[in-house]
Amino acid sequence: MSTLEPERGTGTGTLVEPTPKTSHGDGDHERFAHYVQKDKIMASALDGTPVVALCGKVWVPGRDPKKYPVCPMCKEIYDSMGAGGDDKGKGGDK
Protein backbone atom coordinates (compact mmCIF):
# COMPACT_ATOMS: atom_id res chain seq x y z
CA MET A 1 0.00 0.00 0.00
CA SER A 2 1.28 3.49 -0.85
CA THR A 3 1.87 5.99 1.93
CA LEU A 4 0.33 8.73 -0.22
CA GLU A 5 -3.13 7.13 -0.42
CA PRO A 6 -5.59 6.76 2.43
CA GLU A 7 -6.57 3.27 3.49
CA ARG A 8 -9.55 1.94 1.55
CA GLY A 9 -12.81 1.64 3.36
CA THR A 10 -12.03 3.97 6.28
CA GLY A 11 -13.17 7.23 4.67
CA THR A 12 -10.25 9.24 5.97
CA GLY A 13 -6.54 8.89 5.87
CA THR A 14 -3.32 10.66 6.67
CA LEU A 15 -1.13 11.97 3.92
CA VAL A 16 2.45 10.99 4.71
CA GLU A 17 5.00 12.68 2.50
CA PRO A 18 8.39 11.04 2.24
CA THR A 19 11.19 13.04 3.84
CA PRO A 20 13.94 13.85 1.36
CA LYS A 21 17.29 12.44 2.33
CA THR A 22 19.83 15.20 2.36
CA SER A 23 23.47 14.71 3.07
CA HIS A 24 26.11 17.24 3.91
CA GLY A 25 28.87 14.74 3.35
CA ASP A 26 30.55 12.54 5.87
CA GLY A 27 31.85 15.41 7.97
CA ASP A 28 35.41 15.25 6.64
CA HIS A 29 35.26 18.89 5.57
CA GLU A 30 34.90 19.88 9.22
CA ARG A 31 38.18 18.20 10.17
CA PHE A 32 40.39 20.08 7.72
CA ALA A 33 41.78 23.53 7.03
CA HIS A 34 40.86 24.68 3.52
CA TYR A 35 42.49 26.90 0.92
CA VAL A 36 40.64 30.18 0.22
CA GLN A 37 41.81 33.44 -1.38
CA LYS A 38 43.26 35.79 1.26
CA ASP A 39 41.10 38.73 0.21
CA LYS A 40 37.98 36.57 0.63
CA ILE A 41 39.09 35.59 4.16
CA MET A 42 39.61 39.24 5.07
CA ALA A 43 36.20 40.23 3.67
CA SER A 44 34.57 37.39 5.58
CA ALA A 45 36.26 38.49 8.80
CA LEU A 46 34.90 42.00 8.32
CA ASP A 47 31.34 41.35 7.23
CA GLY A 48 30.67 37.66 7.99
CA THR A 49 30.06 36.55 4.40
CA PRO A 50 30.67 32.88 3.59
CA VAL A 51 33.75 31.85 1.62
CA VAL A 52 34.23 29.06 -0.92
CA ALA A 53 37.26 26.78 -0.59
CA LEU A 54 39.05 25.30 -3.59
CA CYS A 55 37.31 21.98 -2.87
CA GLY A 56 33.90 23.64 -2.93
CA LYS A 57 33.14 23.83 0.79
CA VAL A 58 31.16 26.96 1.69
CA TRP A 59 31.34 28.27 5.25
CA VAL A 60 32.04 31.30 7.43
CA PRO A 61 35.57 30.87 8.85
CA GLY A 62 35.83 31.07 12.59
CA ARG A 63 38.44 28.54 13.72
CA ASP A 64 42.21 28.67 13.70
CA PRO A 65 43.22 26.70 10.57
CA LYS A 66 46.65 25.96 12.05
CA LYS A 67 44.99 23.46 14.38
CA TYR A 68 43.80 21.25 11.51
CA PRO A 69 45.48 19.31 8.69
CA VAL A 70 45.04 20.72 5.18
CA CYS A 71 42.14 19.33 3.15
CA PRO A 72 43.66 16.82 0.70
CA MET A 73 41.33 17.92 -2.11
CA CYS A 74 42.23 21.61 -1.61
CA LYS A 75 45.93 20.74 -1.51
CA GLU A 76 45.70 18.72 -4.73
CA ILE A 77 43.89 21.56 -6.52
CA TYR A 78 46.32 24.16 -5.15
CA ASP A 79 49.36 22.12 -6.21
CA SER A 80 47.95 21.67 -9.71
CA MET A 81 47.50 25.45 -10.03
CA GLY A 82 51.23 26.08 -9.88
CA ALA A 83 52.88 29.07 -8.24
CA GLY A 84 50.13 31.59 -8.85
CA GLY A 85 51.22 32.61 -12.33
CA ASP A 86 54.90 32.90 -11.50
CA ASP A 87 56.85 30.71 -13.94
CA LYS A 88 60.10 30.70 -11.94
CA GLY A 89 61.26 27.15 -11.44
CA LYS A 90 58.43 25.77 -13.60
CA GLY A 91 60.39 25.60 -16.86
CA GLY A 92 58.70 28.62 -18.36
CA ASP A 93 60.38 30.72 -21.08
CA LYS A 94 61.87 33.99 -19.78
MMTF fields as JSON, N, C-alpha, C and O atoms, coordinates in Angstrom:
{
  "mmtfVersion": "1.0.0",
  "mmtfProducer": "UNKNOWN",
  "numBonds": 375,
  "numAtoms": 376,
  "numGroups": 94,
  "numChains": 1,
  "numModels": 1,
  "chainsPerModel": [1],
  "groupsPerChain": [94],
  "chainIdList": ["A"],
  "bondAtomList": [4, 2, 8, 6, 12, 10, 16, 14, 20, 18, 24, 22, 28, 26, 32, 30, 36, 34, 40, 38, 44, 42, 48, 46, 52, 50, 56, 54, 60, 58, 64, 62, 68, 66, 72, 70, 76, 74, 80, 78, 84, 82, 88, 86, 92, 90, 96, 94, 100, 98, 104, 102, 108, 106, 112, 110, 116, 114, 120, 118, 124, 122, 128, 126, 132, 130, 136, 134, 140, 138, 144, 142, 148, 146, 152, 150, 156, 154, 160, 158, 164, 162, 168, 166, 172, 170, 176, 174, 180, 178, 184, 182, 188, 186, 192, 190, 196, 194, 200, 198, 204, 202, 208, 206, 212, 210, 216, 214, 220, 218, 224, 222, 228, 226, 232, 230, 236, 234, 240, 238, 244, 242, 248, 246, 252, 250, 256, 254, 260, 258, 264, 262, 268, 266, 272, 270, 276, 274, 280, 278, 284, 282, 288, 286, 292, 290, 296, 294, 300, 298, 304, 302, 308, 306, 312, 310, 316, 314, 320, 318, 324, 322, 328, 326, 332, 330, 336, 334, 340, 338, 344, 342, 348, 346, 352, 350, 356, 354, 360, 358, 364, 362, 368, 366, 372, 370],
  "bondOrderList": [1, 1, 1, 1, 1, 1, 1, 1, 1, 1, 1, 1, 1, 1, 1, 1, 1, 1, 1, 1, 1, 1, 1, 1, 1, 1, 1, 1, 1, 1, 1, 1, 1, 1, 1, 1, 1, 1, 1, 1, 1, 1, 1, 1, 1, 1, 1, 1, 1, 1, 1, 1, 1, 1, 1, 1, 1, 1, 1, 1, 1, 1, 1, 1, 1, 1, 1, 1, 1, 1, 1, 1, 1, 1, 1, 1, 1, 1, 1, 1, 1, 1, 1, 1, 1, 1, 1, 1, 1, 1, 1, 1, 1],
  "groupList": [{"groupName": "MET", "atomNameList": ["N", "CA", "C", "O"], "elementList": ["N", "C", "C", "O"], "formalChargeList": [0, 0, 0, 0], "bondAtomList": [1, 0, 2, 1, 3, 2], "bondOrderList": [1, 1, 2], "singleLetterCode": "M", "chemCompType": "L-PEPTIDE LINKING"}, {"groupName": "SER", "atomNameList": ["N", "CA", "C", "O"], "elementList": ["N", "C", "C", "O"], "formalChargeList": [0, 0, 0, 0], "bondAtomList": [1, 0, 2, 1, 3, 2], "bondOrderList": [1, 1, 2], "singleLetterCode": "S", "chemCompType": "L-PEPTIDE LINKING"}, {"groupName": "THR", "atomNameList": ["N", "CA", "C", "O"], "elementList": ["N", "C", "C", "O"], "formalChargeList": [0, 0, 0, 0], "bondAtomList": [1, 0, 2, 1, 3, 2], "bondOrderList": [1, 1, 2], "singleLetterCode": "T", "chemCompType": "L-PEPTIDE LINKING"}, {"groupName": "LEU", "atomNameList": ["N", "CA", "C", "O"], "elementList": ["N", "C", "C", "O"], "formalChargeList": [0, 0, 0, 0], "bondAtomList": [1, 0, 2, 1, 3, 2], "bondOrderList": [1, 1, 2], "singleLetterCode": "L", "chemCompType": "L-PEPTIDE LINKING"}, {"groupName": "GLU", "atomNameList": ["N", "CA", "C", "O"], "elementList": ["N", "C", "C", "O"], "formalChargeList": [0, 0, 0, 0], "bondAtomList": [1, 0, 2, 1, 3, 2], "bondOrderList": [1, 1, 2], "singleLetterCode": "E", "chemCompType": "L-PEPTIDE LINKING"}, {"groupName": "PRO", "atomNameList": ["N", "CA", "C", "O"], "elementList": ["N", "C", "C", "O"], "formalChargeList": [0, 0, 0, 0], "bondAtomList": [1, 0, 2, 1, 3, 2], "bondOrderList": [1, 1, 2], "singleLetterCode": "P", "chemCompType": "L-PEPTIDE LINKING"}, {"groupName": "ARG", "atomNameList": ["N", "CA", "C", "O"], "elementList": ["N", "C", "C", "O"], "formalChargeList": [0, 0, 0, 0], "bondAtomList": [1, 0, 2, 1, 3, 2], "bondOrderList": [1, 1, 2], "singleLetterCode": "R", "chemCompType": "L-PEPTIDE LINKING"}, {"groupName": "GLY", "atomNameList": ["N", "CA", "C", "O"], "elementList": ["N", "C", "C", "O"], "formalChargeList": [0, 0, 0, 0], "bondAtomList": [1, 0, 2, 1, 3, 2], "bondOrderList": [1, 1, 2], "singleLetterCode": "G", "chemCompType": "PEPTIDE LINKING"}, {"groupName": "VAL", "atomNameList": ["N", "CA", "C", "O"], "elementList": ["N", "C", "C", "O"], "formalChargeList": [0, 0, 0, 0], "bondAtomList": [1, 0, 2, 1, 3, 2], "bondOrderList": [1, 1, 2], "singleLetterCode": "V", "chemCompType": "L-PEPTIDE LINKING"}, {"groupName": "LYS", "atomNameList": ["N", "CA", "C", "O"], "elementList": ["N", "C", "C", "O"], "formalChargeList": [0, 0, 0, 0], "bondAtomList": [1, 0, 2, 1, 3, 2], "bondOrderList": [1, 1, 2], "singleLetterCode": "K", "chemCompType": "L-PEPTIDE LINKING"}, {"groupName": "HIS", "atomNameList": ["N", "CA", "C", "O"], "elementList": ["N", "C", "C", "O"], "formalChargeList": [0, 0, 0, 0], "bondAtomList": [1, 0, 2, 1, 3, 2], "bondOrderList": [1, 1, 2], "singleLetterCode": "H", "chemCompType": "L-PEPTIDE LINKING"}, {"groupName": "ASP", "atomNameList": ["N", "CA", "C", "O"], "elementList": ["N", "C", "C", "O"], "formalChargeList": [0, 0, 0, 0], "bondAtomList": [1, 0, 2, 1, 3, 2], "bondOrderList": [1, 1, 2], "singleLetterCode": "D", "chemCompType": "L-PEPTIDE LINKING"}, {"groupName": "PHE", "atomNameList": ["N", "CA", "C", "O"], "elementList": ["N", "C", "C", "O"], "formalChargeList": [0, 0, 0, 0], "bondAtomList": [1, 0, 2, 1, 3, 2], "bondOrderList": [1, 1, 2], "singleLetterCode": "F", "chemCompType": "L-PEPTIDE LINKING"}, {"groupName": "ALA", "atomNameList": ["N", "CA", "C", "O"], "elementList": ["N", "C", "C", "O"], "formalChargeList": [0, 0, 0, 0], "bondAtomList": [1, 0, 2, 1, 3, 2], "bondOrderList": [1, 1, 2], "singleLetterCode": "A", "chemCompType": "L-PEPTIDE LINKING"}, {"groupName": "TYR", "atomNameList": ["N", "CA", "C", "O"], "elementList": ["N", "C", "C", "O"], "formalChargeList": [0, 0, 0, 0], "bondAtomList": [1, 0, 2, 1, 3, 2], "bondOrderList": [1, 1, 2], "singleLetterCode": "Y", "chemCompType": "L-PEPTIDE LINKING"}, {"groupName": "GLN", "atomNameList": ["N", "CA", "C", "O"], "elementList": ["N", "C", "C", "O"], "formalChargeList": [0, 0, 0, 0], "bondAtomList": [1, 0, 2, 1, 3, 2], "bondOrderList": [1, 1, 2], "singleLetterCode": "Q", "chemCompType": "L-PEPTIDE LINKING"}, {"groupName": "ILE", "atomNameList": ["N", "CA", "C", "O"], "elementList": ["N", "C", "C", "O"], "formalChargeList": [0, 0, 0, 0], "bondAtomList": [1, 0, 2, 1, 3, 2], "bondOrderList": [1, 1, 2], "singleLetterCode": "I", "chemCompType": "L-PEPTIDE LINKING"}, {"groupName": "CYS", "atomNameList": ["N", "CA", "C", "O"], "elementList": ["N", "C", "C", "O"], "formalChargeList": [0, 0, 0, 0], "bondAtomList": [1, 0, 2, 1, 3, 2], "bondOrderList": [1, 1, 2], "singleLetterCode": "C", "chemCompType": "L-PEPTIDE LINKING"}, {"groupName": "TRP", "atomNameList": ["N", "CA", "C", "O"], "elementList": ["N", "C", "C", "O"], "formalChargeList": [0, 0, 0, 0], "bondAtomList": [1, 0, 2, 1, 3, 2], "bondOrderList": [1, 1, 2], "singleLetterCode": "W", "chemCompType": "L-PEPTIDE LINKING"}],
  "groupTypeList": [0, 1, 2, 3, 4, 5, 4, 6, 7, 2, 7, 2, 7, 2, 3, 8, 4, 5, 2, 5, 9, 2, 1, 10, 7, 11, 7, 11, 10, 4, 6, 12, 13, 10, 14, 8, 15, 9, 11, 9, 16, 0, 13, 1, 13, 3, 11, 7, 2, 5, 8, 8, 13, 3, 17, 7, 9, 8, 18, 8, 5, 7, 6, 11, 5, 9, 9, 14, 5, 8, 17, 5, 0, 17, 9, 4, 16, 14, 11, 1, 0, 7, 13, 7, 7, 11, 11, 9, 7, 9, 7, 7, 11, 9],
  "groupIdList": [1, 2, 3, 4, 5, 6, 7, 8, 9, 10, 11, 12, 13, 14, 15, 16, 17, 18, 19, 20, 21, 22, 23, 24, 25, 26, 27, 28, 29, 30, 31, 32, 33, 34, 35, 36, 37, 38, 39, 40, 41, 42, 43, 44, 45, 46, 47, 48, 49, 50, 51, 52, 53, 54, 55, 56, 57, 58, 59, 60, 61, 62, 63, 64, 65, 66, 67, 68, 69, 70, 71, 72, 73, 74, 75, 76, 77, 78, 79, 80, 81, 82, 83, 84, 85, 86, 87, 88, 89, 90, 91, 92, 93, 94],
  "secStructList": [7, 7, 6, 6, 1, 7, 7, 6, 6, 1, 1, 7, 7, 7, 7, 7, 7, 7, 7, 7, 7, 7, 7, 7, 7, 1, 1, 4, 4, 4, 4, 1, 5, 7, 7, 7, 7, 2, 2, 2, 2, 2, 2, 2, 2, 2, 2, 7, 7, 7, 3, 3, 7, 6, 6, 1, 7, 3, 3, 7, 7, 7, 1, 7, 4, 4, 4, 1, 7, 5, 7, 2, 2, 2, 2, 2, 2, 2, 2, 2, 2, 7, 1, 6, 6, 7, 7, 6, 6, 6, 6, 7, 7, 7],
  "xCoordList": [0.848, 0.0, 0.896, 1.923, 0.515, 1.282, 1.03, -0.072, 2.031, 1.866, 1.187, 0.865, 0.964, 0.331, -1.179, -1.866, -1.702, -3.128, -3.725, -3.1, -4.942, -5.595, -5.982, -6.121, -6.151, -6.572, -7.972, -8.807, -8.234, -9.548, -10.566, -10.29, -11.724, -12.81, -12.914, -13.886, -11.945, -12.03, -12.602, -13.065, -12.589, -13.165, -12.196, -12.34, -11.251, -10.246, -8.875, -8.738, -7.9, -6.545, -5.571, -5.945, -4.363, -3.32, -2.342, -1.838, -2.093, -1.125, 0.27, 0.585, 1.09, 2.452, 3.392, 3.513, 4.059, 5.003, 6.374, 6.817, 7.044, 8.392, 9.34, 9.287, 10.202, 11.191, 12.389, 12.967, 12.771, 13.941, 15.202, 15.395, 16.038, 17.292, 18.364, 18.8, 18.772, 19.831, 21.09, 21.05, 22.185, 23.469, 24.408, 24.479, 25.104, 26.108, 27.499, 28.464, 27.586, 28.871, 29.072, 28.171, 30.24, 30.546, 31.221, 31.692, 31.269, 31.848, 33.337, 33.924, 33.97, 35.409, 35.796, 36.871, 34.931, 35.259, 35.414, 36.08, 34.809, 34.899, 36.219, 36.573, 36.937, 38.182, 39.42, 40.536, 39.25, 40.389, 40.412, 39.39, 41.61, 41.778, 41.705, 42.214, 41.077, 40.856, 41.556, 41.808, 41.87, 42.486, 41.406, 40.481, 41.554, 40.643, 41.498, 42.539, 41.073, 41.812, 41.883, 40.898, 43.064, 43.264, 42.282, 41.769, 42.012, 41.095, 39.68, 38.942, 39.303, 37.985, 37.921, 36.894, 39.029, 39.085, 38.963, 38.241, 39.667, 39.609, 38.197, 37.697, 37.561, 36.199, 35.238, 34.342, 35.427, 34.569, 34.75, 33.783, 35.989, 36.256, 35.577, 35.134, 35.499, 34.899, 33.376, 32.739, 32.79, 31.336, 30.601, 29.375, 31.314, 30.674, 30.114, 29.292, 30.546, 30.056, 30.75, 31.917, 30.047, 30.67, 31.749, 31.719, 32.689, 33.751, 33.617, 32.959, 34.25, 34.23, 35.668, 36.519, 35.929, 37.263, 37.487, 36.542, 38.729, 39.049, 38.283, 37.932, 38.019, 37.313, 35.807, 35.091, 35.321, 33.897, 33.158, 31.977, 33.804, 33.139, 32.814, 33.648, 31.595, 31.157, 30.897, 30.15, 31.516, 31.338, 31.837, 32.49, 31.523, 32.041, 33.184, 32.945, 34.42, 35.568, 35.462, 35.033, 35.862, 35.829, 36.816, 36.966, 37.486, 38.44, 39.853, 40.056, 40.811, 42.21, 42.606, 42.647, 42.9, 43.219, 44.524, 44.755, 45.376, 46.65, 46.46, 47.385, 45.274, 44.993, 44.532, 44.335, 44.359, 43.805, 44.722, 45.444, 44.703, 45.476, 44.803, 43.603, 45.572, 45.045, 44.174, 44.521, 43.057, 42.141, 42.893, 43.471, 42.901, 43.656, 43.159, 43.957, 41.864, 41.333, 41.787, 42.167, 41.746, 42.229, 43.708, 44.139, 44.488, 45.928, 46.219, 47.088, 45.507, 45.705, 45.376, 46.109, 44.282, 43.89, 44.91, 45.305, 45.341, 46.32, 47.64, 48.23, 48.097, 49.359, 49.273, 50.257, 48.104, 47.946, 47.868, 48.058, 47.588, 47.497, 48.867, 48.971, 49.9, 51.233, 51.508, 50.903, 52.431, 52.883, 52.156, 52.768, 50.909, 50.133, 50.522, 50.492, 50.883, 51.219, 52.687, 53.107, 53.472, 54.904, 55.586, 55.517, 56.246, 56.853, 58.247, 58.873, 58.759, 60.101, 60.137, 59.305, 61.081, 61.256, 60.281, 60.302, 59.431, 58.435, 58.799, 58.01, 59.99, 60.394, 59.82, 59.857, 59.284, 58.703, 59.771, 60.885, 59.453, 60.379, 60.447, 59.419, 61.665, 61.866, 62.904, 63.227],
  "yCoordList": [-1.172, 0.0, 1.239, 1.261, 2.256, 3.487, 4.361, 4.358, 5.1, 5.992, 7.294, 8.107, 7.506, 8.731, 8.573, 9.557, 7.369, 7.132, 6.726, 6.002, 7.198, 6.757, 5.289, 4.739, 4.67, 3.274, 3.173, 4.042, 2.143, 1.945, 1.496, 0.66, 2.079, 1.645, 2.393, 2.196, 3.252, 3.968, 5.363, 5.95, 5.912, 7.227, 8.372, 9.428, 8.196, 9.239, 8.597, 7.378, 9.411, 8.894, 10.025, 11.197, 9.676, 10.658, 10.656, 9.614, 11.833, 11.974, 12.017, 12.92, 11.058, 10.985, 11.22, 10.386, 12.372, 12.685, 12.162, 12.327, 11.531, 11.042, 12.201, 13.234, 12.018, 13.036, 12.881, 11.798, 13.973, 13.853, 13.596, 14.164, 12.741, 12.438, 13.388, 13.32, 14.262, 15.201, 14.805, 14.296, 15.05, 14.712, 15.894, 16.513, 16.187, 17.238, 16.622, 17.232, 15.432, 14.745, 13.918, 13.778, 13.387, 12.537, 13.296, 12.686, 14.613, 15.412, 15.646, 16.345, 15.077, 15.248, 16.71, 17.129, 17.486, 18.886, 19.669, 20.705, 19.184, 19.875, 19.593, 20.296, 18.586, 18.202, 18.758, 18.434, 19.591, 20.082, 21.608, 22.279, 22.124, 23.529, 23.569, 22.672, 24.602, 24.681, 25.892, 26.88, 25.799, 26.902, 27.831, 27.399, 29.128, 30.179, 31.395, 31.595, 32.215, 33.439, 34.348, 34.509, 34.944, 35.793, 36.946, 37.259, 37.591, 38.728, 38.301, 39.079, 37.081, 36.565, 36.311, 36.554, 35.817, 35.586, 36.914, 37.012, 37.927, 39.239, 39.828, 40.377, 39.714, 40.229, 39.482, 40.085, 38.178, 37.389, 37.785, 37.83, 38.071, 38.487, 39.818, 40.055, 40.684, 42.0, 41.982, 42.614, 41.27, 41.346, 40.018, 39.985, 38.928, 37.656, 36.906, 36.005, 37.263, 36.551, 35.197, 35.062, 34.206, 32.885, 32.914, 33.749, 31.995, 31.846, 30.481, 29.587, 30.328, 29.059, 28.568, 29.249, 27.383, 26.785, 26.214, 26.064, 25.898, 25.296, 23.998, 23.676, 23.253, 21.98, 22.153, 21.187, 23.373, 23.638, 23.839, 24.187, 23.634, 23.826, 25.301, 26.165, 25.588, 26.957, 27.073, 26.277, 28.069, 28.274, 29.657, 30.343, 30.055, 31.298, 30.898, 30.255, 31.268, 30.866, 31.425, 32.559, 30.605, 31.065, 30.327, 30.665, 29.328, 28.541, 28.789, 29.219, 28.518, 28.666, 27.507, 26.361, 27.785, 26.702, 25.985, 24.881, 26.593, 25.962, 24.737, 23.943, 24.585, 23.457, 22.214, 21.158, 22.339, 21.248, 20.916, 21.786, 19.659, 19.311, 19.92, 20.194, 20.13, 20.725, 19.702, 18.525, 20.167, 19.33, 18.743, 19.498, 17.42, 16.817, 17.262, 17.399, 17.486, 17.916, 19.352, 19.651, 20.237, 21.612, 21.612, 22.337, 20.787, 20.736, 20.26, 20.816, 19.246, 18.722, 19.786, 19.946, 20.504, 21.558, 22.686, 23.19, 23.087, 24.162, 23.797, 24.616, 22.567, 22.121, 22.074, 22.34, 21.736, 21.672, 23.058, 23.204, 24.08, 25.448, 26.045, 27.01, 25.517, 26.077, 27.152, 27.173, 28.042, 29.066, 30.388, 31.446, 30.358, 31.586, 32.452, 33.678, 31.854, 32.606, 32.94, 33.472, 32.639, 32.899, 31.676, 30.589, 31.84, 30.706, 30.36, 29.463, 31.011, 30.702, 29.275, 28.884, 28.517, 27.155, 26.189, 25.004, 26.642, 25.772, 25.469, 24.852, 25.896, 25.596, 26.533, 26.247, 27.655, 28.621, 29.404, 29.551, 29.913, 30.724, 32.133, 32.765, 32.619, 33.991, 34.68, 35.839],
  "zCoordList": [0.0, 0.0, 0.0, 0.678, -0.749, -0.85, 0.371, 0.921, 0.794, 1.935, 1.541, 2.407, 0.239, -0.216, -0.401, -0.678, -0.256, -0.416, 0.92, 1.696, 1.184, 2.426, 2.328, 1.236, 3.476, 3.49, 2.919, 3.169, 2.171, 1.55, 2.603, 3.463, 2.494, 3.359, 4.672, 5.4, 5.011, 6.28, 6.106, 7.084, 4.915, 4.669, 4.898, 4.282, 5.735, 5.967, 5.969, 6.08, 5.847, 5.867, 6.152, 6.146, 6.393, 6.669, 5.508, 5.09, 5.011, 3.924, 4.536, 5.311, 4.194, 4.71, 3.542, 2.645, 3.566, 2.499, 2.88, 4.017, 1.925, 2.24, 2.514, 1.846, 3.497, 3.839, 2.922, 2.83, 2.231, 1.356, 2.175, 3.25, 1.648, 2.334, 1.838, 0.689, 2.714, 2.364, 3.106, 4.226, 2.462, 3.071, 2.912, 1.851, 3.952, 3.913, 3.911, 4.371, 3.398, 3.354, 4.607, 5.433, 4.727, 5.869, 7.01, 7.97, 6.906, 7.97, 7.834, 8.659, 6.806, 6.642, 6.452, 6.882, 5.813, 5.572, 6.875, 6.902, 7.944, 9.224, 9.936, 10.883, 9.496, 10.173, 9.502, 9.908, 8.482, 7.717, 7.637, 7.78, 7.403, 7.028, 5.506, 4.834, 4.967, 3.524, 2.933, 3.623, 1.635, 0.921, 0.367, -0.32, 0.689, 0.22, -0.091, 0.535, -1.055, -1.38, -0.154, 0.567, 0.077, 1.256, 1.325, 2.399, 0.177, 0.21, 0.597, 1.202, 0.255, 0.633, 2.137, 2.77, 2.708, 4.157, 4.9, 5.892, 4.417, 5.067, 4.987, 5.969, 3.825, 3.668, 4.592, 5.182, 4.713, 5.58, 7.037, 7.797, 7.428, 8.804, 9.111, 10.235, 8.102, 8.323, 8.301, 9.143, 7.355, 7.232, 7.417, 7.313, 7.688, 7.99, 6.794, 6.963, 5.581, 4.399, 4.276, 4.643, 3.767, 3.589, 2.504, 1.6, 2.615, 1.624, 0.968, 1.5, -0.2, -0.916, -1.045, -1.618, -0.51, -0.591, -1.981, -2.755, -2.299, -3.59, -3.812, -4.947, -2.748, -2.869, -2.991, -3.255, -2.802, -2.934, -1.624, -1.642, -0.499, 0.786, 0.964, 0.691, 1.424, 1.686, 3.182, 3.751, 3.819, 5.254, 5.648, 4.862, 6.871, 7.429, 8.362, 9.385, 8.025, 8.848, 10.267, 10.48, 11.215, 12.585, 13.477, 14.651, 12.932, 13.717, 13.217, 12.082, 14.063, 13.697, 12.78, 13.227, 11.501, 10.57, 10.889, 10.396, 11.701, 12.046, 12.939, 13.11, 13.503, 14.383, 13.63, 14.231, 12.305, 11.513, 10.346, 9.858, 9.89, 8.69, 7.459, 7.476, 6.398, 5.175, 4.437, 4.344, 3.925, 3.151, 1.958, 1.176, 1.797, 0.696, -0.683, -1.61, -0.825, -2.111, -2.422, -3.554, -1.415, -1.607, -1.967, -2.864, -1.255, -1.506, -2.923, -3.594, -3.383, -4.729, -5.783, -6.759, -5.582, -6.523, -6.497, -7.548, -5.295, -5.148, -5.827, -6.531, -5.611, -6.213, -7.736, -8.426, -8.253, -9.708, -10.341, -11.548, -9.523, -10.03, -10.293, -11.05, -9.707, -9.881, -8.845, -7.774, -9.181, -8.236, -8.431, -8.288, -8.742, -8.849, -10.029, -9.925, -11.134, -12.333, -12.469, -13.497, -11.458, -11.501, -12.098, -11.524, -13.244, -13.944, -13.445, -14.011, -12.433, -11.937, -11.415, -10.597, -11.881, -11.437, -12.067, -11.733, -12.958, -13.596, -15.047, -15.763, -15.493, -16.862, -17.88, -19.077, -17.431, -18.36, -19.105, -18.603, -20.295, -21.079, -20.509, -20.266, -20.297, -19.777, -20.591, -20.327]
}
